[in-house]
Amino acid sequence: MASRPRTRRPLRTLLAVLVASAVAVPVSGAARPSAVPAPVPAPLAPLRAATAGALAGRYAVNRAGIRAAERMAARHGDLARAAALRAMASPARQFLVFDGRDGGRTVEVFGDLARARRIAVLVPGSDTGLDTYGRLRAGATALQRQLGDRAAVIAWLGYRTPGTVSVEVVSPARATAAAPQLRSFVARLRPAVGAGVRITVLCHSYGSVVCGRAAAGLAVGDIVLYGSPGTGADSVAGLHTRARVWAGRGDDDWVAEVPHGRLQLPFATVGLGADPVSRGFGARVFAAGAGGHSDYLKPGSLSLANLARIVDGQAPVGRGRRAA
């Protein structure tokens, strides 16, 4: 009897992959926007210190790069991309990194990074790119307002995210490729802001797979997984991190129905490992309220309040619900 759950779980995972593949093959190519050309970014020296002057100079260089990408997108005939880039080029926006090629890579700062004593790095999940960037920006803005003046939020879109309806979203391959980039970014950020600044990584949906792959050697105090389908590991111990690992899931989040486990096929690994809010995984589970998959950073929500409390170094409120 004990062997049945172990047998059923890989079969359920494989079934989910096959269903996703059947849908994704005909649909994903049409759903993903076509590649839009963009210029090669101007070379920038490493940010040695996050001073107001150094940051202002970097923001200005990236603003010019965004405007150049906007002009190229307009000439290509993609008016939606051009409009999105025009909004990003506002003098009020603060980009540490911008590369419009291959769907776009951006790192945007919300708040005053030069004065921040607490920094939250947001790692987004599937279907996040230049054309859907407004969702990530809205969540980052809400979190920064919740945290207050002495905190900054960094929206790290440093990888090509998978489509929600795609084969890639049930594989750790994209996350494995992205993990070194996230580790490198945090490693450069730490000396630039100083040892006394608290850095927390907040990982949503497929972004938690990226964080799971990056966790070993990630120089942060806390790793927070929310709306997570898995991390690519079977337990916190499997992440090989000294950081505190938190996990939360809203009561109405559909990701609770995603089968958990991993299956090694001859050509790939499918499945994303154990459920991060399960008892066996071993994370510190926090209450995320009644919201759905896209509601964690919604103003006024319990999940937003608790995410901010973790970034602040405070205990979350309420009682987190564990999966069976």
Backbone hydrogen bonds, N-H to C=O, Kabsch-Sander energy under -0.5 kcal/mol:
donor,donor_aa,acceptor,acceptor_aa,energy
4,R,1,M,-1.1
6,R,2,A,-0.5
7,T,3,S,-1.6
8,R,4,R,-3.0
9,R,5,P,-2.1
11,L,7,T,-1.3
12,R,8,R,-2.6
13,T,9,R,-2.4
14,L,10,P,-2.8
15,L,11,L,-2.5
16,A,12,R,-2.3
17,V,13,T,-2.1
18,L,14,L,-2.6
19,V,15,L,-2.4
20,A,16,A,-2.6
21,S,17,V,-2.8
22,A,18,L,-2.2
23,V,19,V,-1.7
24,A,20,A,-3.2
25,V,21,S,-2.4
27,V,23,V,-1.3
28,S,24,A,-2.8
30,A,27,V,-0.7
31,A,27,V,-2.1
32,R,28,S,-2.4
48,R,46,P,-1.0
50,A,192,A,-2.8
51,T,49,A,-2.1
55,L,51,T,-2.5
56,A,52,A,-2.3
57,G,53,G,-2.0
58,R,54,A,-1.9
59,Y,55,L,-2.9
60,A,56,A,-2.0
61,V,57,G,-1.9
62,N,58,R,-2.2
63,R,59,Y,-2.1
64,A,60,A,-2.0
65,G,61,V,-1.7
66,I,62,N,-2.3
67,R,63,R,-2.1
68,A,64,A,-2.0
69,A,65,G,-2.1
70,E,66,I,-2.4
71,R,67,R,-2.1
72,M,68,A,-1.9
73,A,69,A,-2.6
74,A,70,E,-2.3
75,R,71,R,-2.1
76,H,72,M,-1.8
77,G,73,A,-0.7
77,G,74,A,-0.8
78,D,73,A,-2.1
79,L,77,G,-1.3
82,A,78,D,-2.1
83,A,79,L,-2.3
84,A,80,A,-2.2
85,L,81,R,-2.5
86,R,82,A,-2.2
87,A,83,A,-1.8
88,M,84,A,-1.7
89,A,85,L,-1.6
90,S,87,A,-1.3
93,R,90,S,-2.0
96,L,94,Q,-0.6
96,L,107,V,-2.6
97,V,107,V,-1.4
99,D,105,R,-2.3
104,G,101,R,-2.3
105,R,99,D,-2.7
106,T,157,L,-1.9
107,V,97,V,-2.1
108,E,155,A,-1.8
109,V,94,Q,-3.3
110,F,153,V,-2.9
113,L,111,G,-0.9
115,R,112,D,-0.8
116,A,112,D,-1.0
117,R,150,R,-3.1
118,R,150,R,-1.1
119,I,198,R,-3.1
120,A,152,A,-2.2
121,V,119,I,-0.5
121,V,200,T,-2.9
122,L,120,A,-0.7
122,L,154,I,-3.0
123,V,202,L,-2.9
127,D,162,P,-2.5
128,T,125,G,-0.6
129,G,127,D,-0.5
130,L,103,G,-1.2
132,T,129,G,-0.9
133,Y,130,L,-0.7
135,R,132,T,-1.3
136,L,132,T,-0.6
137,R,133,Y,-2.4
138,A,134,G,-2.4
139,G,135,R,-1.9
140,A,136,L,-2.3
141,T,137,R,-2.6
142,A,138,A,-2.2
143,L,139,G,-2.2
144,Q,140,A,-2.4
145,R,141,T,-2.1
146,Q,142,A,-1.9
147,L,143,L,-2.1
148,G,144,Q,-2.3
151,A,148,G,-1.3
152,A,118,R,-2.2
153,V,110,F,-2.6
154,I,120,A,-3.2
155,A,108,E,-2.6
155,A,153,V,-0.5
156,W,122,L,-2.5
156,W,154,I,-0.9
157,L,106,T,-2.7
157,L,155,A,-0.9
158,G,156,W,-0.8
161,T,128,T,-0.6
161,T,159,Y,-0.9
166,S,164,T,-0.9
170,V,167,V,-1.5
171,S,168,E,-1.6
176,T,172,P,-2.7
177,A,173,A,-1.9
178,A,174,R,-1.7
179,A,175,A,-2.2
181,Q,178,A,-0.9
182,L,178,A,-1.7
183,R,179,A,-2.6
184,S,180,P,-2.3
185,F,181,Q,-2.2
186,V,182,L,-2.3
187,A,183,R,-2.4
188,R,184,S,-1.8
189,L,185,F,-2.2
190,R,186,V,-2.4
192,A,188,R,-1.0
193,V,189,L,-2.0
194,G,190,R,-1.5
197,V,194,G,-1.4
198,R,117,R,-2.5
200,T,119,I,-2.6
201,V,222,D,-2.3
202,L,121,V,-2.9
202,L,200,T,-0.5
203,C,201,V,-0.5
203,C,224,V,-3.5
204,H,123,V,-2.2
204,H,202,L,-0.6
205,S,226,Y,-1.9
207,G,204,H,-2.5
208,S,205,S,-2.1
209,V,206,Y,-1.2
210,V,206,Y,-1.4
211,C,207,G,-2.3
212,G,208,S,-2.0
213,R,209,V,-2.2
214,A,210,V,-1.8
215,A,211,C,-1.3
218,L,215,A,-2.2
219,A,217,G,-0.6
220,V,218,L,-2.2
221,G,199,I,-2.0
222,D,199,I,-0.8
223,I,244,R,-2.9
224,V,201,V,-2.9
225,L,223,I,-0.5
225,L,246,W,-2.5
226,Y,203,C,-2.4
226,Y,224,V,-0.5
227,G,248,G,-1.6
231,T,233,A,-0.5
231,T,272,L,-0.7
232,G,272,L,-2.9
236,V,281,F,-2.8
239,L,236,V,-1.8
240,H,236,V,-0.6
240,H,237,A,-1.1
244,R,221,G,-2.5
246,W,223,I,-2.8
246,W,244,R,-0.5
247,A,284,R,-2.0
248,G,225,L,-2.0
251,D,289,G,-2.3
252,D,291,G,-1.7
253,D,250,G,-1.6
254,W,252,D,-0.5
256,A,253,D,-1.6
257,E,254,W,-2.2
258,V,255,V,-1.5
261,G,273,G,-1.3
263,L,270,V,-3.0
265,L,263,L,-0.8
265,L,268,A,-2.9
270,V,263,L,-2.5
271,G,170,V,-3.3
273,G,261,G,-1.7
274,A,233,A,-1.1
278,S,275,D,-1.9
279,R,323,A,-0.8
281,F,278,S,-0.7
282,G,278,S,-1.0
284,R,245,V,-2.8
285,V,283,A,-0.8
286,F,247,A,-2.1
291,G,288,A,-0.6
295,D,292,G,-1.6
298,K,295,D,-1.7
301,S,298,K,-2.1
303,S,288,A,-0.5
305,A,301,S,-1.9
306,N,302,L,-2.5
307,L,303,S,-2.5
308,A,304,L,-2.3
309,R,305,A,-2.0
310,I,306,N,-2.2
311,V,307,L,-2.1
312,D,308,A,-2.1
313,G,309,R,-0.6
313,G,310,I,-1.1
314,Q,309,R,-3.2
320,G,285,V,-0.6
320,G,318,G,-0.6
322,R,320,G,-0.5
323,A,277,V,-1.2
